């Protein structure tokens, strides 16, 4: 990989993402600073048409789900009432004893799988109504660990984030 991906000289301290666009060959390599976005309102969206088994550049389905709920700055996608993922991450929920993650993710992310393999997370079927039993939420992906945790208030179709993270 080192001969294929060269880190630019302008990258210094901080957290950066590397995006590689490819088909049969590498077409483009981009680096950009990663910014942590912290949600305030998370809309719960039932949409079984959203399927995302692999990491794709085309994320229109997520952008559309967000655009349809302009009062929210994040969405959690559900399939038949069961939680899957947010628009940019897997979901982890703390019930006071254990960290659980939906057993129906859209994408089995690398951080999610790492936390499962190391017995930090447990998979479980989680329905929308189950959210009232959880105390904390974390949105995890390759760039976000389980250390960014949110308190939330559950309403039937959305979560309100409150407190410090």
C-alpha atoms as an extended CHARMM CRD file, in Angstrom:
* protein
*
       165  EXT
         1         1  UNK       CA              0.0000000000        0.0000000000        0.0000000000  PROA      1               0.0000000000
         2         2  UNK       CA              2.8630000000        2.4070000000        0.7220000000  PROA      2               0.0000000000
         3         3  UNK       CA              3.8420000000        2.4990000000       -2.9340000000  PROA      3               0.0000000000
         4         4  UNK       CA              0.2200000000        3.1220000000       -3.9710000000  PROA      4               0.0000000000
         5         5  UNK       CA             -0.7620000000        5.7050000000       -1.3620000000  PROA      5               0.0000000000
         6         6  UNK       CA              1.6500000000        8.5130000000       -0.5470000000  PROA      6               0.0000000000
         7         7  UNK       CA              0.7630000000       10.7720000000        2.3800000000  PROA      7               0.0000000000
         8         8  UNK       CA              0.9800000000       14.4060000000        1.2170000000  PROA      8               0.0000000000
         9         9  UNK       CA              3.5060000000       16.7500000000        2.8530000000  PROA      9               0.0000000000
        10        10  UNK       CA              0.7490000000       19.1920000000        3.8760000000  PROA      10              0.0000000000
        11        11  UNK       CA             -0.7620000000       16.7000000000        6.3450000000  PROA      11              0.0000000000
        12        12  UNK       CA              0.3280000000       17.5290000000        9.8710000000  PROA      12              0.0000000000
        13        13  UNK       CA             -1.1430000000       17.0070000000       13.3210000000  PROA      13              0.0000000000
        14        14  UNK       CA             -4.7960000000       16.1090000000       13.4150000000  PROA      14              0.0000000000
        15        15  UNK       CA             -7.0760000000       13.4140000000       12.1490000000  PROA      15              0.0000000000
        16        16  UNK       CA             -7.3860000000       12.8120000000        8.4120000000  PROA      16              0.0000000000
        17        17  UNK       CA             -9.3430000000       10.4490000000        6.2020000000  PROA      17              0.0000000000
        18        18  UNK       CA             -8.0160000000        8.8940000000        3.0600000000  PROA      18              0.0000000000
        19        19  UNK       CA            -10.5880000000        8.1590000000        0.3600000000  PROA      19              0.0000000000
        20        20  UNK       CA             -9.5960000000        5.8460000000       -2.4640000000  PROA      20              0.0000000000
        21        21  UNK       CA            -11.8540000000        5.7330000000       -5.5170000000  PROA      21              0.0000000000
        22        22  UNK       CA            -11.3390000000        2.6540000000       -7.6280000000  PROA      22              0.0000000000
        23        23  UNK       CA            -12.8690000000        0.2650000000      -10.1270000000  PROA      23              0.0000000000
        24        24  UNK       CA            -10.3850000000       -2.3040000000      -11.4170000000  PROA      24              0.0000000000
        25        25  UNK       CA             -7.6300000000        0.3090000000      -10.8730000000  PROA      25              0.0000000000
        26        26  UNK       CA             -7.1700000000        3.1780000000       -8.4450000000  PROA      26              0.0000000000
        27        27  UNK       CA             -8.7350000000        6.2640000000      -10.0360000000  PROA      27              0.0000000000
        28        28  UNK       CA             -8.2730000000        8.8870000000       -7.3330000000  PROA      28              0.0000000000
        29        29  UNK       CA             -6.8190000000        9.2560000000       -3.8430000000  PROA      29              0.0000000000
        30        30  UNK       CA             -7.9960000000       12.1110000000       -1.6150000000  PROA      30              0.0000000000
        31        31  UNK       CA             -7.0650000000       13.2050000000        1.8910000000  PROA      31              0.0000000000
        32        32  UNK       CA             -9.1730000000       15.4990000000        4.0010000000  PROA      32              0.0000000000
        33        33  UNK       CA             -9.3880000000       16.5180000000        7.6210000000  PROA      33              0.0000000000
        34        34  UNK       CA            -11.9280000000       14.5720000000        9.6280000000  PROA      34              0.0000000000
        35        35  UNK       CA            -14.3320000000       16.6680000000       11.6580000000  PROA      35              0.0000000000
        36        36  UNK       CA            -16.4410000000       15.2150000000       14.4220000000  PROA      36              0.0000000000
        37        37  UNK       CA            -20.0600000000       16.1990000000       13.9530000000  PROA      37              0.0000000000
        38        38  UNK       CA            -22.1540000000       15.8870000000       17.0710000000  PROA      38              0.0000000000
        39        39  UNK       CA            -25.8740000000       15.3650000000       16.4960000000  PROA      39              0.0000000000
        40        40  UNK       CA            -28.5240000000       17.3030000000       18.3730000000  PROA      40              0.0000000000
        41        41  UNK       CA            -31.6830000000       15.7730000000       16.9040000000  PROA      41              0.0000000000
        42        42  UNK       CA            -31.6770000000       12.2710000000       15.4220000000  PROA      42              0.0000000000
        43        43  UNK       CA            -34.7400000000       11.3580000000       13.3820000000  PROA      43              0.0000000000
        44        44  UNK       CA            -35.7670000000        7.6980000000       13.2710000000  PROA      44              0.0000000000
        45        45  UNK       CA            -36.5490000000        6.8360000000        9.6500000000  PROA      45              0.0000000000
        46        46  UNK       CA            -38.1990000000        3.6280000000        8.4460000000  PROA      46              0.0000000000
        47        47  UNK       CA            -36.8230000000        2.9400000000        4.9690000000  PROA      47              0.0000000000
        48        48  UNK       CA            -36.3040000000       -0.6330000000        3.8140000000  PROA      48              0.0000000000
        49        49  UNK       CA            -35.1080000000        0.6070000000        0.4160000000  PROA      49              0.0000000000
        50        50  UNK       CA            -31.7910000000        1.7030000000        1.9460000000  PROA      50              0.0000000000
        51        51  UNK       CA            -29.3270000000       -1.1290000000        1.4580000000  PROA      51              0.0000000000
        52        52  UNK       CA            -25.6010000000       -0.5840000000        2.0360000000  PROA      52              0.0000000000
        53        53  UNK       CA            -23.7080000000       -3.8890000000        2.4070000000  PROA      53              0.0000000000
        54        54  UNK       CA            -20.4110000000       -2.4120000000        1.1460000000  PROA      54              0.0000000000
        55        55  UNK       CA            -18.7620000000        0.9840000000        1.4630000000  PROA      55              0.0000000000
        56        56  UNK       CA            -19.8280000000        2.9700000000       -1.6230000000  PROA      56              0.0000000000
        57        57  UNK       CA            -19.0120000000        6.4560000000       -2.8210000000  PROA      57              0.0000000000
        58        58  UNK       CA            -22.6640000000        6.9520000000       -3.7950000000  PROA      58              0.0000000000
        59        59  UNK       CA            -24.4110000000        7.9550000000       -0.5580000000  PROA      59              0.0000000000
        60        60  UNK       CA            -27.4450000000        9.6580000000       -2.1350000000  PROA      60              0.0000000000
        61        61  UNK       CA            -29.8860000000        7.4850000000       -0.2020000000  PROA      61              0.0000000000
        62        62  UNK       CA            -28.4890000000        8.8030000000        3.0970000000  PROA      62              0.0000000000
        63        63  UNK       CA            -28.4090000000       12.4120000000        1.8900000000  PROA      63              0.0000000000
        64        64  UNK       CA            -32.0310000000       12.0820000000        0.7900000000  PROA      64              0.0000000000
        65        65  UNK       CA            -33.0820000000       10.6610000000        4.1830000000  PROA      65              0.0000000000
        66        66  UNK       CA            -31.4080000000       13.6290000000        5.8940000000  PROA      66              0.0000000000
        67        67  UNK       CA            -32.9170000000       16.1340000000        3.4520000000  PROA      67              0.0000000000
        68        68  UNK       CA            -36.4090000000       14.7680000000        4.1120000000  PROA      68              0.0000000000
        69        69  UNK       CA            -35.9740000000       15.6480000000        7.8130000000  PROA      69              0.0000000000
        70        70  UNK       CA            -34.4550000000       19.1570000000        7.8150000000  PROA      70              0.0000000000
        71        71  UNK       CA            -35.1070000000       19.6790000000       11.5440000000  PROA      71              0.0000000000
        72        72  UNK       CA            -32.7230000000       16.7840000000       12.3260000000  PROA      72              0.0000000000
        73        73  UNK       CA            -28.9770000000       16.6920000000       11.7630000000  PROA      73              0.0000000000
        74        74  UNK       CA            -28.7580000000       12.8890000000       11.8000000000  PROA      74              0.0000000000
        75        75  UNK       CA            -30.9850000000        9.9130000000       11.0450000000  PROA      75              0.0000000000
        76        76  UNK       CA            -31.1860000000        6.3530000000       12.2860000000  PROA      76              0.0000000000
        77        77  UNK       CA            -32.4760000000        4.0290000000        9.5920000000  PROA      77              0.0000000000
        78        78  UNK       CA            -34.8450000000        1.2340000000       10.5770000000  PROA      78              0.0000000000
        79        79  UNK       CA            -36.0070000000       -1.8180000000        8.6570000000  PROA      79              0.0000000000
        80        80  UNK       CA            -39.3920000000       -3.1540000000        9.7490000000  PROA      80              0.0000000000
        81        81  UNK       CA            -39.0620000000       -1.3850000000       13.1030000000  PROA      81              0.0000000000
        82        82  UNK       CA            -35.5490000000       -2.6850000000       13.8510000000  PROA      82              0.0000000000
        83        83  UNK       CA            -32.5840000000       -0.3280000000       14.1460000000  PROA      83              0.0000000000
        84        84  UNK       CA            -29.8360000000       -0.6450000000       11.5360000000  PROA      84              0.0000000000
        85        85  UNK       CA            -27.3440000000        2.2680000000       11.3640000000  PROA      85              0.0000000000
        86        86  UNK       CA            -27.1590000000        6.0350000000       11.2470000000  PROA      86              0.0000000000
        87        87  UNK       CA            -26.3160000000        7.8540000000        8.0280000000  PROA      87              0.0000000000
        88        88  UNK       CA            -22.5740000000        7.7250000000        8.7340000000  PROA      88              0.0000000000
        89        89  UNK       CA            -21.9920000000        5.1630000000       11.4520000000  PROA      89              0.0000000000
        90        90  UNK       CA            -22.9530000000        2.0280000000       13.2640000000  PROA      90              0.0000000000
        91        91  UNK       CA            -24.9360000000        2.4070000000       16.4760000000  PROA      91              0.0000000000
        92        92  UNK       CA            -23.9870000000        1.3560000000       20.0010000000  PROA      92              0.0000000000
        93        93  UNK       CA            -26.4230000000        1.6940000000       22.9060000000  PROA      93              0.0000000000
        94        94  UNK       CA            -25.7030000000        1.3560000000       26.6300000000  PROA      94              0.0000000000
        95        95  UNK       CA            -28.4130000000       -0.1260000000       28.8510000000  PROA      95              0.0000000000
        96        96  UNK       CA            -26.6360000000        0.5250000000       32.1540000000  PROA      96              0.0000000000
        97        97  UNK       CA            -24.7450000000       -2.7820000000       32.0520000000  PROA      97              0.0000000000
        98        98  UNK       CA            -23.7910000000       -3.5940000000       28.4570000000  PROA      98              0.0000000000
        99        99  UNK       CA            -23.0610000000       -1.9070000000       25.1530000000  PROA      99              0.0000000000
       100       100  UNK       CA            -25.3390000000       -3.3690000000       22.4710000000  PROA      100             0.0000000000
       101       101  UNK       CA            -25.3930000000       -2.9000000000       18.7170000000  PROA      101             0.0000000000
       102       102  UNK       CA            -28.2170000000       -3.8160000000       16.3430000000  PROA      102             0.0000000000
       103       103  UNK       CA            -27.8830000000       -7.2800000000       14.8370000000  PROA      103             0.0000000000
       104       104  UNK       CA            -29.2310000000       -5.8360000000       11.5630000000  PROA      104             0.0000000000
       105       105  UNK       CA            -26.6090000000       -3.2670000000       10.4760000000  PROA      105             0.0000000000
       106       106  UNK       CA            -26.6570000000       -1.8060000000        6.9950000000  PROA      106             0.0000000000
       107       107  UNK       CA            -22.8600000000       -2.0870000000        6.9470000000  PROA      107             0.0000000000
       108       108  UNK       CA            -20.8140000000       -4.2530000000        9.2680000000  PROA      108             0.0000000000
       109       109  UNK       CA            -18.2280000000       -1.5710000000        9.9130000000  PROA      109             0.0000000000
       110       110  UNK       CA            -14.6470000000       -2.3410000000       10.8660000000  PROA      110             0.0000000000
       111       111  UNK       CA            -14.8720000000       -0.5830000000       14.2610000000  PROA      111             0.0000000000
       112       112  UNK       CA            -18.1360000000       -2.3760000000       15.0380000000  PROA      112             0.0000000000
       113       113  UNK       CA            -16.6020000000       -5.7420000000       14.1830000000  PROA      113             0.0000000000
       114       114  UNK       CA            -13.4840000000       -4.9610000000       16.2390000000  PROA      114             0.0000000000
       115       115  UNK       CA            -15.6360000000       -4.1050000000       19.2820000000  PROA      115             0.0000000000
       116       116  UNK       CA            -17.6910000000       -7.2890000000       18.7990000000  PROA      116             0.0000000000
       117       117  UNK       CA            -14.5760000000       -9.4590000000       18.4010000000  PROA      117             0.0000000000
       118       118  UNK       CA            -13.1550000000       -8.0000000000       21.6180000000  PROA      118             0.0000000000
       119       119  UNK       CA            -16.4230000000       -8.5590000000       23.5170000000  PROA      119             0.0000000000
       120       120  UNK       CA            -16.8940000000       -4.8260000000       24.1420000000  PROA      120             0.0000000000
       121       121  UNK       CA            -20.1530000000       -4.8100000000       22.1600000000  PROA      121             0.0000000000
       122       122  UNK       CA            -22.8680000000       -7.4370000000       21.9710000000  PROA      122             0.0000000000
       123       123  UNK       CA            -25.2630000000       -7.8500000000       19.0530000000  PROA      123             0.0000000000
       124       124  UNK       CA            -28.9810000000       -7.8050000000       19.7680000000  PROA      124             0.0000000000
       125       125  UNK       CA            -32.2320000000       -7.2370000000       17.9050000000  PROA      125             0.0000000000
       126       126  UNK       CA            -33.1710000000       -3.6600000000       18.8390000000  PROA      126             0.0000000000
       127       127  UNK       CA            -36.5720000000       -2.2470000000       17.9560000000  PROA      127             0.0000000000
       128       128  UNK       CA            -37.4450000000        1.4450000000       18.0140000000  PROA      128             0.0000000000
       129       129  UNK       CA            -39.5590000000        0.9590000000       21.1630000000  PROA      129             0.0000000000
       130       130  UNK       CA            -36.5190000000       -0.5470000000       22.9310000000  PROA      130             0.0000000000
       131       131  UNK       CA            -34.7430000000        2.8270000000       22.8320000000  PROA      131             0.0000000000
       132       132  UNK       CA            -36.5900000000        3.8880000000       26.0000000000  PROA      132             0.0000000000
       133       133  UNK       CA            -34.5680000000        1.2780000000       27.9310000000  PROA      133             0.0000000000
       134       134  UNK       CA            -31.1640000000        2.6610000000       26.9410000000  PROA      134             0.0000000000
       135       135  UNK       CA            -29.2070000000        5.3420000000       28.7470000000  PROA      135             0.0000000000
       136       136  UNK       CA            -26.4280000000        6.2380000000       26.3090000000  PROA      136             0.0000000000
       137       137  UNK       CA            -25.7510000000        6.2740000000       22.5690000000  PROA      137             0.0000000000
       138       138  UNK       CA            -22.4920000000        6.1450000000       20.6320000000  PROA      138             0.0000000000
       139       139  UNK       CA            -22.1310000000        6.5080000000       16.8640000000  PROA      139             0.0000000000
       140       140  UNK       CA            -19.1020000000        4.4450000000       15.8610000000  PROA      140             0.0000000000
       141       141  UNK       CA            -17.1270000000        4.1220000000       12.6510000000  PROA      141             0.0000000000
       142       142  UNK       CA            -13.4940000000        3.7400000000       11.6260000000  PROA      142             0.0000000000
       143       143  UNK       CA            -12.8300000000        7.3060000000       12.7960000000  PROA      143             0.0000000000
       144       144  UNK       CA            -15.0790000000        7.3490000000       15.8930000000  PROA      144             0.0000000000
       145       145  UNK       CA            -14.5030000000        5.0670000000       18.8390000000  PROA      145             0.0000000000
       146       146  UNK       CA            -16.8680000000        4.1480000000       21.6360000000  PROA      146             0.0000000000
       147       147  UNK       CA            -15.5030000000        7.0480000000       23.7010000000  PROA      147             0.0000000000
       148       148  UNK       CA            -17.8710000000        9.6380000000       22.1770000000  PROA      148             0.0000000000
       149       149  UNK       CA            -21.0430000000        9.0070000000       24.1400000000  PROA      149             0.0000000000
       150       150  UNK       CA            -24.3430000000       10.8850000000       24.1530000000  PROA      150             0.0000000000
       151       151  UNK       CA            -27.1720000000       11.0800000000       26.6680000000  PROA      151             0.0000000000
       152       152  UNK       CA            -30.5300000000       11.2430000000       24.9420000000  PROA      152             0.0000000000
       153       153  UNK       CA            -34.2490000000       11.6030000000       25.4160000000  PROA      153             0.0000000000
       154       154  UNK       CA            -36.3620000000        9.1850000000       23.3790000000  PROA      154             0.0000000000
       155       155  UNK       CA            -39.4850000000       10.3050000000       21.5610000000  PROA      155             0.0000000000
       156       156  UNK       CA            -41.4610000000        7.9750000000       19.2560000000  PROA      156             0.0000000000
       157       157  UNK       CA            -39.8220000000        9.2230000000       16.0480000000  PROA      157             0.0000000000
       158       158  UNK       CA            -36.6260000000       10.9410000000       17.1800000000  PROA      158             0.0000000000
       159       159  UNK       CA            -33.9390000000       11.3160000000       19.8260000000  PROA      159             0.0000000000
       160       160  UNK       CA            -32.8970000000       14.5840000000       21.4400000000  PROA      160             0.0000000000
       161       161  UNK       CA            -29.2470000000       14.6180000000       22.4630000000  PROA      161             0.0000000000
       162       162  UNK       CA            -28.4550000000       16.4570000000       25.6910000000  PROA      162             0.0000000000
       163       163  UNK       CA            -25.5550000000       16.8600000000       28.0700000000  PROA      163             0.0000000000
       164       164  UNK       CA            -21.8460000000       16.6850000000       27.3670000000  PROA      164             0.0000000000
       165       165  UNK       CA            -20.0890000000       14.1300000000       25.2060000000  PROA      165             0.0000000000
